[in-house]
Amino acid sequence: MYNRHKLFLSAGAALMLVTTSMAFHYRSQATEYRARLIEIEHEVETSATSSIPESVRPDPEPYRDNDNGAADEAQRAAELQERIDELERRLAERQTSSTDTGRQSDSADRAPRSRLNRMEELRQNHPERYEEIQQRRAEFQRRTQEAFALRAAYLLERDTSSMN
């Protein structure tokens, strides 16, 4: 009897030792990953700001609230509106240049089609494929109804008199 207690005690101690060492291992691994994540975020941040053209980068000096009131706000609003107009113009130029070079995807040029339109087109152009889809759809509906009927029959046959 004493040996059995000793065995359980030593097994418990070994288990605690293993789990504690695993916890330390995973904690140190998480710390390493966190440090690597911070390094990568810093690299991405520096590379993202360096790859942005100088003309598109935000103003280096932040907006300062002066005591001049409405005149400064109106001037700042006008400057911001000019900046927005300039950026919109550049964006429009880029979009026209990308469509001229054909880099824009064909899927963006196509109008979205509804499911009914696709099925009608499939029925007219590929009748064998349409028929296959319709057969699979009918089979799926049949199986669904059959499963529902089996479940309903099972539940109807249950004796609920002994349930609380």
C-alpha positions as CSV (number, residue, x, y, z in Angstrom):
1,M,0.0,0.0,0.0
2,Y,2.9,2.3,0.9
3,N,4.5,1.6,-2.4
4,R,1.4,2.5,-4.3
5,H,1.2,6.0,-2.6
6,K,4.9,6.5,-3.3
7,L,4.3,5.6,-7.0
8,F,1.4,8.0,-7.3
9,L,3.4,10.8,-5.5
10,S,6.4,10.3,-7.8
11,A,4.2,10.2,-10.9
12,G,2.5,13.4,-9.8
13,A,5.8,15.1,-9.1
14,A,7.2,14.0,-12.5
15,L,4.0,15.3,-14.2
16,M,4.3,18.7,-12.4
17,L,7.9,18.9,-13.5
18,V,7.1,18.2,-17.1
19,T,4.2,20.7,-17.2
20,T,6.3,23.4,-15.5
21,S,9.2,22.9,-17.9
22,M,6.7,23.1,-20.9
23,A,5.2,26.3,-19.5
24,F,8.6,27.9,-19.3
25,H,9.6,26.7,-22.7
26,Y,6.4,28.1,-24.3
27,R,6.7,31.4,-22.4
28,S,10.2,31.9,-23.6
29,Q,9.1,31.0,-27.1
30,A,6.2,33.5,-26.9
31,T,8.7,36.2,-25.7
32,E,10.9,35.5,-28.7
33,Y,8.0,35.7,-31.1
34,R,6.8,39.0,-29.5
35,A,10.3,40.5,-30.0
36,R,10.4,39.3,-33.6
37,L,6.9,40.7,-34.2
38,I,8.0,44.1,-32.9
39,E,11.1,44.0,-35.2
40,I,9.0,43.1,-38.2
41,E,6.4,45.7,-37.5
42,H,9.2,48.3,-37.2
43,E,10.7,47.1,-40.5
44,V,7.3,47.3,-42.3
45,E,6.6,50.7,-40.8
46,T,9.9,52.1,-42.0
47,S,9.7,50.4,-45.4
48,A,6.2,51.6,-45.9
49,T,7.0,55.2,-45.2
50,S,10.2,55.1,-47.3
51,S,8.3,53.6,-50.3
52,I,5.7,56.4,-50.3
53,P,6.6,59.2,-52.7
54,E,7.5,62.5,-50.9
55,S,4.5,64.3,-52.5
56,V,2.0,61.9,-51.0
57,R,3.4,61.7,-47.5
58,P,1.5,63.5,-44.8
59,D,2.7,66.9,-43.6
60,P,5.5,66.5,-41.1
61,E,4.3,69.2,-38.8
62,P,1.0,68.5,-37.0
63,Y,-1.9,70.8,-36.9
64,R,-1.6,73.3,-34.1
65,D,-4.6,74.9,-32.5
66,N,-3.9,78.7,-32.5
67,D,-5.9,81.4,-30.8
68,N,-6.7,83.1,-34.1
69,G,-9.9,81.0,-34.2
70,A,-12.1,80.8,-37.3
71,A,-9.6,82.4,-39.8
72,D,-7.0,79.7,-39.1
73,E,-9.6,77.0,-39.3
74,A,-10.9,78.3,-42.6
75,Q,-7.4,78.5,-43.9
76,R,-6.5,75.0,-42.7
77,A,-9.8,73.7,-44.2
78,A,-8.9,75.3,-47.6
79,E,-5.4,73.8,-47.5
80,L,-6.8,70.4,-46.7
81,Q,-9.4,70.7,-49.5
82,E,-6.6,71.6,-51.9
83,R,-4.6,68.6,-50.8
84,I,-7.6,66.3,-51.2
85,D,-8.3,67.6,-54.7
86,E,-4.6,67.1,-55.6
87,L,-4.6,63.5,-54.3
88,E,-7.9,62.7,-56.1
89,R,-6.5,64.1,-59.3
90,R,-3.4,61.8,-58.9
91,L,-5.5,58.9,-58.1
92,A,-7.6,59.5,-61.3
93,E,-4.4,59.7,-63.3
94,R,-3.2,56.4,-61.9
95,Q,-6.4,54.7,-62.6
96,T,-6.5,55.9,-66.2
97,S,-2.9,54.9,-66.7
98,S,-3.6,51.4,-65.3
99,T,-6.6,50.9,-67.6
100,D,-4.5,52.1,-70.5
101,T,-1.8,49.5,-69.8
102,G,-4.5,46.8,-69.3
103,R,-3.5,46.0,-65.7
104,Q,-7.0,46.3,-64.4
105,S,-8.7,42.9,-64.0
106,D,-11.3,41.7,-66.4
107,S,-13.6,40.8,-63.5
108,A,-14.0,44.4,-62.5
109,D,-15.2,45.3,-66.0
110,R,-17.9,42.6,-66.0
111,A,-21.3,43.4,-64.6
112,P,-22.3,41.3,-61.6
113,R,-24.6,38.4,-62.6
114,S,-27.3,37.0,-60.5
115,R,-27.7,33.2,-60.0
116,L,-30.7,33.1,-62.2
117,N,-28.9,34.8,-65.0
118,R,-26.0,32.3,-64.7
119,M,-28.4,29.4,-64.7
120,E,-30.3,30.6,-67.7
121,E,-27.0,31.2,-69.6
122,L,-25.9,27.7,-68.6
123,R,-29.2,26.2,-69.7
124,Q,-28.9,27.8,-73.1
125,N,-25.1,27.3,-73.8
126,H,-24.4,24.0,-71.9
127,P,-27.6,22.0,-71.6
128,E,-25.8,18.8,-70.4
129,R,-24.1,20.7,-67.6
130,Y,-27.4,22.4,-66.7
131,E,-29.1,19.0,-66.6
132,E,-26.4,17.6,-64.3
133,I,-26.8,20.5,-61.9
134,Q,-30.5,20.1,-61.8
135,Q,-30.2,16.4,-61.1
136,R,-27.8,17.0,-58.2
137,R,-30.1,19.7,-56.9
138,A,-33.1,17.3,-57.0
139,E,-31.1,14.5,-55.4
140,F,-30.0,16.9,-52.6
141,Q,-33.6,18.0,-51.9
142,R,-34.7,14.4,-51.9
143,R,-32.0,13.4,-49.4
144,T,-32.8,16.4,-47.2
145,Q,-36.5,15.5,-47.1
146,E,-35.7,11.9,-46.4
147,A,-33.4,12.8,-43.5
148,F,-36.1,15.2,-42.1
149,A,-38.7,12.4,-42.3
150,L,-36.5,9.9,-40.6
151,R,-35.7,12.4,-37.8
152,A,-39.4,13.2,-37.4
153,A,-40.4,9.6,-37.3
154,Y,-37.7,8.9,-34.7
155,L,-38.9,11.7,-32.5
156,L,-42.6,10.7,-32.9
157,E,-41.8,7.2,-31.7
158,R,-40.0,8.3,-28.6
159,D,-41.8,7.6,-25.3
160,T,-42.0,10.9,-23.5
161,S,-44.1,9.7,-20.6
162,S,-41.0,9.1,-18.4
163,M,-39.4,12.5,-19.2
164,N,-39.7,15.3,-16.7
